[in-house]
Amino acid sequence: MKTVKASVYAGLLMAGAGSFAHADENLWGYVSGAETLPQGANEAYAELTSRNNKGIGTYDAYNLEIEYERGITSRLSGSVGLQGQAIDTKDIFINAYVPGSKDYGMKPSGVEGDLKFMFLSPAKDPVGLSGRLTVEHSWLDPHSGQDKDTTSVSTDFQVQKYFLDDQLVAVANGGIEATYAKRDPIANLPPDFEWPTDPEMEIELTSGVGLSYRVAPGLFIGAETLHITEFETTVGQERESWHAGPSIHYAQQRWWTTVT
C-alpha cells in the first residue's frame, strides 16, 4: 500500500508580532524548527494536504487544518486547530484499513491543541531546542473515511541550527505519540474481511531532519525526510515507513507559504 502526499501551508501575520513576523514560520511541511512566536504575536495558518494513489482502485483524499497560534511568553506558544477531510475511494479492499467505497466533500474531522516551549533560542544560543505537547481528537479515519474515534497525545522535540550567516537552516525532530482508537462497526462486510471494532492502543515513534537554504530574500529551497514506525495492541509493529521530499518556502512581511 502506498500513498503520495503533497501539502501547501500558508501563514498570515496578525496584530502584535512587530518585526519578528516570521519567528515560527514553517520552512518545511513535516519537520519544524525550534523557534516560537514572540510574546503577544498572533498568527493564523491553513494547511492543505492531498493524498492519492494506493496502487489499486481509486483513492483521492484531502486534509485541511485551520490553526490559530499565539505567543504566550517570549518562549511559550500555544495553538488550537480545526481539521477537515474529504475523500473519494472505490474498488479498494485493504484489511483493517479500507473496507469499501466512500465519497464525501470537505467536512470537520477533528480538533487539536498544542503548547511549544523554547528551551534554547537558535538565534541567540549555539543551537536551538524546543519541546511540544499536542492533544488531538478526531472522529473520521484518514485512511478509509469511515467513522473512527481517535484520541492522541504526543510529545516531540525540535533541534535547530543556523549556518552561513543564517542562510542555511538545519533541523532535527524526534517524538512519540500515544493513541486510543475505536472503529464503528460496518454492516455487510465480506465474511473474511478484517475490520476490528475493539478499542486499540497505538504507539508511534517519529524522527526527521530538514535543510533549507535561502536563495533570495524571503525565498528558501529545502528538503526533508521522516521515519515513522507504529506499534499496535495486538500485532506489535504494525508498519514502518520513510518519507522524503523537497520544499519551497516564500515569505513577505505579513504572510508566508510553503509547498512540500
C-alpha positions in Angstrom: 0.0 0.0 0.0 1.4 3.4 -0.9 0.1 7.0 -0.7 1.5 10.0 -2.5 1.2 13.2 -0.3 1.6 16.8 -1.2 1.0 19.8 1.1 0.6 23.5 1.0 1.0 25.6 4.1 0.1 29.3 4.5 0.6 31.7 7.4 -0.9 35.1 7.9 0.6 37.5 10.5 -2.0 39.1 12.7 -1.7 42.0 15.2 1.2 42.2 17.6 4.2 40.5 16.1 6.2 43.6 15.2 9.5 43.0 13.5 9.5 39.3 14.4 6.8 38.4 11.9 8.3 35.0 10.9 9.9 33.7 14.0 7.9 30.5 13.8 7.2 30.2 10.1 7.3 26.7 8.6 10.2 26.3 6.2 9.2 22.6 5.7 5.9 20.7 5.6 6.5 17.9 8.2 9.6 18.8 10.2 9.7 22.0 12.2 12.1 24.4 13.8 12.8 25.3 17.4 11.6 28.9 17.4 8.4 30.1 19.0 6.3 33.2 18.3 7.3 36.3 20.3 5.2 37.3 23.3 1.9 38.8 22.1 2.3 37.8 18.5 -0.6 36.1 16.7 -0.6 34.0 13.5 -3.2 32.1 11.6 -2.3 29.1 9.4 -4.0 27.0 6.8 -2.6 23.6 5.7 -4.0 21.6 2.8 -2.7 18.1 2.1 -3.5 15.9 -0.9 -3.2 12.1 -0.6 -3.7 9.8 -3.5 -2.7 6.5 -5.2 -3.0 3.2 -3.2 -1.6 1.3 -6.2 -5.1 -0.2 -6.9 -8.6 1.2 -7.5 -9.3 4.9 -7.0 -8.1 6.9 -4.0 -8.1 10.7 -3.6 -8.2 12.4 -0.2 -7.7 15.9 1.1 -7.0 17.1 4.6 -7.4 20.7 5.8 -6.4 22.3 9.0 -7.1 25.8 10.1 -4.9 26.9 13.1 -4.5 29.9 15.3 -1.3 30.4 17.3 -0.3 33.0 19.9 2.9 33.8 21.7 2.0 33.4 25.3 5.5 34.4 26.6 8.8 35.0 24.8 9.5 31.2 25.0 6.0 29.7 25.0 3.5 29.5 22.2 0.0 27.9 22.2 -2.2 27.0 19.3 -5.7 25.5 18.5 -6.8 24.0 15.3 -9.9 22.6 13.4 -9.4 19.8 11.0 -11.4 18.8 7.9 -11.3 15.9 5.5 -12.6 14.9 2.0 -12.3 11.5 0.4 -13.2 9.5 -2.7 -12.2 5.9 -2.7 -13.6 2.9 -4.6 -12.6 -0.6 -5.8 -10.2 -0.9 -2.9 -10.4 -3.5 -0.1 -7.5 -3.5 2.4 -7.9 -5.4 5.6 -8.3 -3.2 8.7 -7.8 0.0 6.6 -10.2 0.4 3.7 -13.4 -1.7 3.8 -15.1 -0.3 0.7 -16.1 2.8 -1.2 -16.6 6.2 0.5 -17.2 9.6 -1.1 -17.8 12.9 0.6 -16.7 16.5 0.3 -14.8 18.5 2.9 -16.3 18.3 6.4 -15.0 18.6 10.0 -12.9 15.7 11.1 -11.1 16.7 14.3 -9.7 19.3 16.7 -6.2 19.8 18.0 -4.3 21.9 20.6 -0.6 22.2 21.5 1.9 24.1 23.6 5.5 24.7 22.4 8.3 25.8 24.7 11.7 27.0 23.6 14.5 26.0 25.9 17.3 27.4 23.8 17.0 30.0 21.1 18.6 29.2 17.7 19.1 32.9 17.1 20.9 33.5 20.5 22.4 30.2 21.5 24.8 27.9 19.7 21.9 25.5 18.9 18.1 25.9 19.4 16.0 23.4 21.4 12.2 23.3 21.9 9.6 20.8 23.1 6.0 20.5 22.1 2.9 18.8 23.7 0.0 18.1 21.4 -3.5 16.7 22.2 -5.7 15.7 19.2 -9.2 14.2 18.8 -10.7 13.1 15.5 -13.8 11.2 14.5 -13.1 10.3 10.9 -10.5 7.7 9.8 -8.0 9.3 7.4 -7.4 6.0 5.5 -10.9 4.8 4.9 -13.0 7.9 5.6 -15.2 5.8 7.9 -16.3 6.8 11.4 -13.5 6.2 14.0 -12.9 8.0 17.3 -9.3 8.6 17.9 -7.6 10.5 20.8 -3.8 11.1 20.6 -1.3 12.7 23.0 2.2 13.4 21.6 5.5 14.9 22.8 8.2 15.9 20.3 11.4 17.9 20.4 13.0 20.2 17.8 16.7 21.0 17.4 17.7 23.9 15.1 21.0 25.3 13.9 21.8 28.3 11.6 24.8 28.1 9.3 26.5 30.5 6.7 25.3 33.7 8.5 21.7 32.3 8.8 21.5 31.5 5.1 21.3 27.7 5.8 18.9 26.3 8.4 19.1 22.7 9.7 16.6 21.0 12.0 16.2 17.6 13.6 13.0 16.3 15.2 12.1 13.3 17.3 8.9 12.4 19.1 6.5 9.8 20.5 2.7 9.6 20.2 0.2 7.5 22.2 -3.2 6.9 20.6 -6.5 5.4 21.7 -8.8 4.5 18.8 -12.1 2.7 18.3 -13.8 2.0 15.0 -17.5 1.9 14.5 -18.9 -1.4 13.1 -19.8 -1.7 9.4 -22.7 -3.8 8.1 -22.5 -6.3 5.2 -18.7 -6.7 5.1 -17.4 -9.9 3.4 -17.2 -12.7 6.0 -13.4 -12.9 5.9 -12.7 -9.1 5.9 -10.8 -7.8 8.9 -12.4 -4.7 10.5 -11.7 -4.8 14.3 -14.0 -2.8 16.5 -12.3 -3.4 19.8 -10.5 -0.4 21.3 -6.9 -0.2 20.2 -3.8 1.4 21.7 -1.0 2.6 19.4 2.5 4.0 20.0 4.1 5.9 17.2 7.8 6.9 17.0 8.8 9.7 14.6 12.1 11.2 13.7 13.1 13.6 10.9 15.6 16.0 9.6 15.4 19.0 7.2 17.7 21.5 5.4 16.6 24.8 3.9 18.7 27.3 2.0 17.9 31.0 1.4 18.5 31.6 -2.3 16.9 35.1 -2.4 15.3 37.5 0.1 12.3 35.6 1.5 12.8 32.5 -0.7 14.0 29.2 0.7 14.5 25.9 -1.1 15.0 22.8 1.0 14.4 19.1 1.6 13.1 16.9 4.5 12.9 13.3 5.4 10.8 11.4 8.0 11.0 7.9 9.5 7.8 6.7 11.2 7.1 3.4 13.0 3.9 2.4 14.7 3.2 -0.3 17.3 -0.4 -1.6 17.8 -2.1 -3.5 20.7 -2.4 -7.0 19.2 0.1 -7.1 16.2 3.2 -5.4 17.6 4.9 -3.3 14.9 2.1 -2.5 12.6 4.0 -0.5 10.0 7.2 1.3 9.2 7.8 4.0 6.6 10.2 6.5 5.2 9.1 9.8 3.6 11.2 12.3 1.8 10.7 15.3 -0.5 11.6 18.9 -1.4 10.1 22.1 0.0 9.8 25.7 -1.3 9.1 28.5 1.2 8.4 32.1 0.4 7.7 34.9 2.9 6.7 38.5 2.8 6.4 40.9 5.8 2.9 39.8 6.8 2.4 36.3 5.2 4.3 33.2 4.1 3.6 30.0 2.2 5.3 26.6 2.0 4.8 23.9 -0.7 6.2 20.4 0.0 
